[in-house]
Amino acid sequence: MKVVISDPKEGKSYQVEVGKDKANKLLGVKIGEALDGGIVGASGYKLIVTGGTDSDGIPMRGDVQGNLKVAPLLQYGMGQRKSGKGVRYRKSLRGNTIGTVTQQINTKVTDYGDKPLAELFPPSAKKDTDKKKK
């Protein structure tokens, strides 16, 4: 499972791969709930879950209860572009609870720890070499 940590002060985000043992601690957490940053290796930080996706890229939505995949009629909101007056579309969405099918969790930092996130999650050398090839 991947956890994306967004830092509103710096305007940067960091992606962390979480093992199965730590991912099990995230099961049942809902959008809007706070997490301890120690779960993802950022001790001292407080994170709020803002969303996520499953393995097919279907986004989570805060007003859909549970972990199920649903396809409601949407007129506006996440996963929907406004296309005209009265136009509604059926869009696949996931519920607001993190489950076993969740592949990516989006979080936002609310309370900061002692070390900056750039020190805790340095960029890997592989990403630098990929940019040079292009």
Secondary structure, DSSP 8 states (H G I E B T S, - for coil): -EEEEEETTTTEEEEEE--HHHHHHHTT-BTT-EEEGGGGT-TT-EEEEEEEEETT--BB-TTS-SS-EE--EESSSTT----STT--EE--EE-SB--TTEEEEEEEEEE--SS-HHHHS---HHHHHHHHH-
